[in-house]
């Protein structure tokens, strides 16, 4: 993870919650929303913010609840993550947005995109999912982790709360996400990833306008291959 951030952290109130975020680009440009992975924060996107802003976007990268500099309310679920994302968009980006999510953030991004577009067609213009999709029933089990004996930069209870949901997902997650009707790019990490790549292929094939790009560096695609990730995203956003 990058330890010398280029962008400062800001805060916004979302109901009773304070969410931290990083930003780059012209405030009047269309919004590109970046959602990070479990245990990460907006810092994981920091090295890419200027490059993504250079594509003509105002880039916003929030810390999810329990992560980074956002509040740690002690309650965690994908439903709450989605609700936070919708509220963040209503406050910070009330117009059309492009959404990019990695791992946990990809699950949240897909579910939030479906909710936003169902309520207001055109609210999301494009969606990028980095090496994850919403879980579908019958998928892999995620056993709980033991709490570490050292400090971590996130609220530990969120880990097993979200892993339990991935093990026993709401069947509507997969079915609803497949109804997304905006262009979707799925960036797959290939054989080195710990994610079932068949799910990624099935999802890209199942949505109305899906595309799949494989960058075979494992699950942390934008960390391990930032130039290739940026090129794939830029091409998708242009076409």
C-alpha positions, 0 to 999 in steps of 0.5 A: 500500500502507498504510504506517502499520500498525494491527496488530503483527506476530507470529511462529509456528514452522512446522517449520523456518520462521518465519512472520509474521502479523497478527491482530485480533478475539476469539481465541475467535471462528471464524477468518478466514484472509487470504492475500495476493498475490505481492510483498505481505504481511499489510500489504496486509490491515491496513486491513481486519482490524478491519472483518473481525473486526467480522463476528464473526471472529478474523482471521489474516493471515500473510506467505507464505514469502519475503514480509514478515517471514517467513523467506526459505528460497530454495525457492518453489512453490505446493505449498510455499505450500499446505503452509505454509498447512496447517501454519499452520492446524494450529498457529493455527486447528485448528478450522473456518476461512473462507479469503480469498485474493488473487491468489497467495493465491487460488491457495494458498487454493483448493488449501489448501481442497481439501486441508483439506476432502478430509482433514476435511470441515467444516474450511473453511466458506467460501472467497473468491477475489479476482481469481484462481483456480488456473491451468488448462492452456492458459492464458496464459504468464507470461514471467520478469521481469528482477531489479530493480536496487533492493531489494524487500520480498520474496525475488526468486527466488520471483517467477519460480518461481511465474510458471513454475508458472502458465505450466505448471500441474499439470493437477490444480490446476484439476480438484481445485479444482473439487471444492471443495464449500463455498460459494465467492465469486469477486470479479472485478476486471472489464475493468481487471484483467490476469487472464482474467475468463473463468477466474473466471466458469468457476470460479464456475460449475464449483464446487458452490456458486459465486458471482461478484461483479464490482467493476470496479476492476482486480486490486487489488480490496480496495485500490481498493474496500475498502468494496465488497469488504467489503460483498460479503464480508460478504453472502457470509459472512452468507448 
